[in-house]
Amino acid sequence: KPKPKPAPKPAPKPAPKPAPKPEPQPEPKPQIDKQQLEQALASALAEEEAFLAASNDEELASSYADYIFERVAANWSRPPSARRDMEVELLVQLVPTGQVISVVVVRSSGNAAFDRSAEQAVLKVGRFEKLKELPPKVFETYFRKLPLIFRPDDLRL
């Protein structure tokens, strides 16, 4: 009996060619709404202006605080019992004209004469004339209720 012939082997299929790579497409640029951009810029500008205004307010307040310090120091009479380590904290209430409304001892030095001398120095000034030049916002923020700390070594003796 003749042997059956094996079935012919199929011809190997050629390896598939890789698909051509697509041309790289530039990433689509995000669509920026002109109005959103304007709002973002306006917001950033407002923040910058607020920061600069606050900085200017602080500088202005600092210069007026120096003026107050000089006026109070010029009116202070050091009591004989004052010592370098003493400190009294006052709260001075002012109105926009610079008029002193009240002076309260918030924290005593422990020496009544020293505390009284600090109160009297502020009351002798009576009115800080230059404060009326301040913008209302700066006055309200920094000077309506003004804490003052008296130390003998900080004041001219």
Secondary structure, DSSP 8 states (H G I E B T S, - for coil): ---------------------------------HHHHHHHHHHHHHHHHHHHHHHHHHHHHHHHHHHHHHHHHHT----TT--TT--EEEEEEE-TT-BEEEEEEEE--S-HHHHHHHHHHHHHH-B-GGGGGS-HHHHHHHTSEEEEEE-TTTS--
